[in-house]
Amino acid sequence: MKTILIVEGDPGIGAFLVQAIAQETPYHALLVNNGLFALEVTRAFAPDLLFLDYYLPNMNGIELYDRLHARKELQNIPVILMSTNISQQQQEIEKRAITGLGQPLELDDLLAIIEDLLGEAAEDTN
């Protein structure tokens, strides 16, 4: 089963995302609440998709992306970056080829993006 690592500092939003993914997709979601824990967790396994909040404790989502993607085993994992001010991060998002998602998010949009990214990842391995 494919795994989505959600890095979200707000426990309510994190729980909502995990529940939505569990109920609406065939994927497993794992929630961590900060970038440092995400770095630690990804040493044990490589998720199939990273879902990062921009506003995180210890480092922002772009900094976390850079640290994760510096590791060879994580370089090709697709990433969704969520932010209330997504337009302010647009240049950084485009430079890194990250999928940006504004808040408040539409669940149908999120689910479609997840399916598109994981579907592309599955096609790349064939």
NORGI-V174484 format. One record per residue. SS is DSSP state (alpha for helix, beta for strand, coil for the rest). OMEGA is omega in radians with two decimals (none if undefined). D_LAST is the distance of its C-alpha to the last C-alpha in Angstrom with 1 decimal. Layout:
BEGIN
SS & OMEGA & D_LAST
SS & OMEGA & D_LAST
END
This chain:
BEGIN
coil & 3.12 & 16.4
coil & -3.08 & 15.3
beta & 3.06 & 18.3
beta & 3.06 & 20.0
beta & 3.12 & 22.7
beta & 3.09 & 25.6
beta & -3.02 & 28.2
coil & -3.11 & 31.2
coil & 3.14 & 34.9
coil & -3.07 & 36.4
alpha & 3.13 & 36.3
alpha & 3.12 & 36.9
alpha & 3.12 & 34.0
alpha & 3.13 & 31.7
alpha & 3.09 & 32.8
alpha & -3.13 & 32.2
alpha & 3.12 & 28.6
alpha & -3.13 & 27.8
alpha & -3.13 & 29.6
alpha & 3.14 & 28.0
alpha & 3.14 & 24.4
alpha & -3.07 & 25.5
alpha & -2.97 & 27.2
alpha & -3.11 & 24.9
coil & 3.06 & 21.3
coil & -3.02 & 19.5
coil & 3.07 & 19.0
beta & 3.11 & 21.4
beta & 3.08 & 23.4
beta & -3.08 & 25.3
beta & 2.94 & 28.3
beta & -2.98 & 30.1
coil & 3.08 & 33.1
beta & -3.08 & 33.1
alpha & -3.14 & 31.2
alpha & 3.11 & 32.7
alpha & 3.10 & 31.5
alpha & 3.10 & 27.9
alpha & 3.14 & 28.0
alpha & -3.11 & 29.3
alpha & -3.09 & 26.8
alpha & 2.99 & 23.8
alpha & -3.12 & 25.2
alpha & 3.14 & 24.5
coil & 3.09 & 21.0
coil & 3.11 & 18.3
coil & 3.11 & 17.9
coil & -3.14 & 14.9
beta & 3.06 & 17.3
beta & 3.07 & 20.8
beta & -3.01 & 23.6
beta & 2.96 & 26.6
beta & 3.11 & 30.1
coil & -3.07 & 31.9
coil & -3.12 & 35.2
coil & 2.99 & 34.7
beta & 3.04 & 37.3
coil & 3.12 & 37.4
coil & 3.11 & 35.0
coil & -3.07 & 33.5
alpha & 3.10 & 29.9
alpha & 3.10 & 29.5
alpha & 3.10 & 31.0
alpha & 3.09 & 28.7
alpha & -3.11 & 25.6
alpha & -3.14 & 26.9
alpha & 3.12 & 27.5
alpha & -3.08 & 24.2
alpha & 3.02 & 22.2
coil & 3.13 & 24.5
coil & -3.03 & 22.8
alpha & -3.07 & 19.9
alpha & -3.12 & 18.0
alpha & -3.02 & 18.3
coil & -3.04 & 17.9
coil & 3.13 & 14.6
coil & 3.12 & 15.4
beta & -3.05 & 16.4
beta & 2.95 & 20.1
beta & 3.07 & 22.6
beta & -3.13 & 26.2
beta & 3.13 & 29.0
beta & 3.05 & 32.5
coil & -3.14 & 35.8
coil & -3.03 & 36.3
alpha & -3.12 & 32.9
alpha & 3.13 & 34.6
alpha & 3.14 & 36.2
alpha & -3.00 & 32.9
alpha & -3.13 & 31.4
alpha & 3.12 & 31.7
alpha & 3.12 & 30.1
alpha & -3.13 & 27.2
alpha & 3.14 & 26.6
alpha & -3.08 & 27.0
alpha & -3.10 & 24.2
coil & 3.09 & 21.8
coil & 3.01 & 22.4
beta & 3.14 & 22.5
beta & -3.13 & 26.2
beta & -3.13 & 27.8
beta & 3.05 & 31.6
coil & 0.00 & 33.8
coil & -3.08 & 35.0
coil & 3.05 & 31.5
coil & -3.08 & 30.8
alpha & -3.14 & 28.9
alpha & 3.10 & 27.2
alpha & 3.13 & 26.1
alpha & -3.12 & 24.7
alpha & 3.10 & 22.8
alpha & 3.12 & 21.3
alpha & 3.12 & 20.3
alpha & -3.12 & 18.7
alpha & 3.11 & 16.6
alpha & -3.09 & 15.7
alpha & 3.14 & 14.7
alpha & 3.05 & 12.8
alpha & 3.09 & 11.1
alpha & -3.14 & 10.1
alpha & 3.13 & 9.1
alpha & 3.13 & 6.8
alpha & -3.14 & 5.3
alpha & -3.12 & 5.5
alpha & 3.14 & 3.8
coil & none & 0.0
END
